[in-house]
Amino acid sequence: MKISEILKSTVPHVSMEVFPPKNDADFEDVMHVAEEIADLDPSFMSVTYGAGGGTSKNTVRIVSRLQKKDGVTALAHLTCVSSTKEEVHHVIEQLKEQDIENVLALRGDIPQDASFPMPNQYHYASELVSEIKESGDFCIGAACYPEGHVDTEYKKDDIRHLKEKVDCGVDFLTTQMFFDNDIFYNFLYRIREAGITVPVIPGIMPVMNLRQMKRSCEMSGTTLSRRYIELADRFGETPAAMQQAGIAYATEQIIDLFANGINHVHIYTMNKPQVARAIMNNLSEIMKVP
Ligand code: FAD
């Protein structure tokens, strides 16, 4: 099923993410994790794509298996930063062969040692969106950044680039993680004003490890909220307590989003079915309310 159809639902629902293994040897272990997450009945599952191309073939394999064996609607991420246009085209052909109709078109992070862009490469995700659009009947998603993307100094320029990307054929957007819902509501207001009308799925990250998250926030330009830092100060040294606090924080964010009329939330499950399960338990009655 196309994700654009799922997003028409007025009942609250959540999607979840898995990332592929770095080594082929771990493929079945990750597949097992993906199937545990699938058992939680997310509205769809997304599978990330290694920017360097190392894990890329496993993205297609996992998505294909989730669709064919587990009957799950799945979304294949596809980045273009480290591939030639021919290599990207080849992956798009593989997606078609496997009947994968949902793709998240991304540029990927520019590797530090790469002279980007190399000849015969896409510069921006918008070009990849156009290529996918021309290649078949895909439902195309793209990324957006409520706090602005780190490469672009001014938010208004980032929103202008986002509008150009959406106009190339994007059907829905998924956001970078954020820890203060007001940042998301403000972003939604600004992009609607800029004429971006496609559905926007907020991405929620349940944080379990403050040190890792600080690094990731620095790299992605995401602000950790004061409230979150206070939780981490108090519980950060005790993993079980931190996990409970992270789950509670993410649950609260999701409930607030649902209460404010957002019907679809994406959870960055980070291959942790137990965390996803705890959040789903917390939402069991809430998700029944249309
Ligand atoms: P783009 O949309 O191309 O934007 C990149 C930058 O270029 C922005 O600053 C934008 O403002 C600027 N820009 C765009 N067009 C122009 C223009 N015409 N002129 C000047 N500047 C321009 N990474 C992975 O490697 N694998 C994944 O699976 C993955 N999944 C992700 C999922 C989500 C929901 C999100 C939010 C991010 C994901 N990422 C992933 C990270 C993403 O690849 C990086 O954030 C990357 O740096 C930007 O990708 P993009 O597709 O948003 O790029």
Residues whose N, C-alpha, C, O or C-beta is under 5 A from the ligand:
A	BS01	FAD	T48 Y49 G50 A51 H77 T79 A105 L106 R107 G108 D109 H123 Y124 A125 S126 A143 C144 H149 D151 T152 D157 D158 H161 T174 T175 Q176
